[in-house]
Amino acid sequence: MKLFSFFSGSGFLDLGFEHNGFDVAFVNEFNPEFLRAYRYARVHMANPINRPACGYYQGDINDFIKDENLRRNMAQDMQYYRAQGEWVGFCGGPPCPDFSVAGKQKGRDGDNGKLSQSYIDMIVNMHPDFFLFENVKGLWQTKRHREFYEELKVQLHNAGYKTTERLTNALEFGAPQDRDRILLFGVSDNLLPANCYDGDEITNFNWDAYKQYDLDEVKNNYPWPDTDPFVANGQTQPPQGIPVNLTVEHWFRQNNVDNHPNAGDFFVPRAGLARMQTIEEGDVSRKCYKRVHRWRYSPTAAYGNNEVHLHPYRARRMSAADTLAIQTLPADFSLPGDMSLTNKFKTIGNGVPYVLACGIAQTIRDYLNQNVNQNVVGNQNGQIVDLSNIE
């Protein structure tokens, strides 16, 4: 199963697929520092991951609409893999600030919002065998953004895809983080038996196959601690009856964050240290200066828009190592030492939690193996497609 990855960031989503039966053949990322981190992290893991066979492309996804040579090369690569009996898929999560509840709500007209349309146009015109589209809850939940989302789905259905969707929270897959994402999965309808769908909707895709926790139970049925006085370097024990695997401290220990290569990567405030020390452990009620609780899960790991997340028991902000742990990256995943702190925290905050990526990848892998005719691959025959008429 070959993946062509778009909006790849530093590759958190891709890593989940790479570790669960997929081969990432192509990587596209606009930000050169994120792409550098993508390459760096894989080289420095205990089991390094090979360079994608079709290479890296640093640039705008719209370059593929404008450049005939880029389109031709991608079509030829897809044709080659299909000739080898491979399924070819696209995966990507277009930048989402324009749909985020905390953002400026520019929606489809924002510079980032337009990229969702570009990604769908790429899928429709290059026609991979399957695809994954990932985005923030606001695209699915906010009325005017939902209208745009439904239009994108109609475009996919008209192009011959059957789809299924789910609003998914990272907690359900074992991440210590309250992070909602809308996931849209689609398969070319000529690859699916008729009993797999009703109309345009896939009916037998088991989104819960690798789910570890029930979200309502996690949020409402466990005795999570509220707040505790902040004590620098203080030690406490977990309350009885909570799932410790969903706590910040569990992941700190699992990733040995104090000895991680990015342990010293955190912002040091020029002022405000005294104020920082007055915030109780577990007080996440503010937009800024949230102190996570070690024996609870974290709010969404977002570090833009002046959000400041504080370490539960250190008199400092969270480090890159801490936040990589909250994003459940493997302990041997690290970012370049000379990467700016701003870029480190931005790429971490933009990423998909690794354990969620693994759960999605495993579910898609199983579904394709169980439902798609092994003797049928592709339906474009690798011909060069014309994207020049896309606005």
Secondary structure, 3 states (H helix, E strand, C coil): CEEEEECCCCCHHHHHHHCCCCEEEEEEECCHHHHHHHHHHHHCCCCCCCCCCCCEEECCCCHHHHCHHHHHHHHHHHHHHHHCCCCEEEEECCCCCCCCCCCCCCHHHCCCHHHHHHHHHHHHHHCCCEEEEEEEHHHHHCHHHHHHHHHHHHHHHHCCEEEEEEEEEHHHHCCCEECEEEEEEEEEHHHCCHHHEECCEECCCCCCCCCCCCHHHHHHCCCCCCCECCCCCCCCCCCCCCCHHHCHHHHHHHCCHHHCCCCCCCCCCCCCHHHHCCCCECCCCCCCCEECCCCCCEECCCCCCCCCEECCCCCCECCHHHHHHHCCCCCCCCCCCCCCHHHHHHHHHHCCCHHHHHHHHHHHHHHHHHHCCCCCCCCCCCCCCCCCCCC
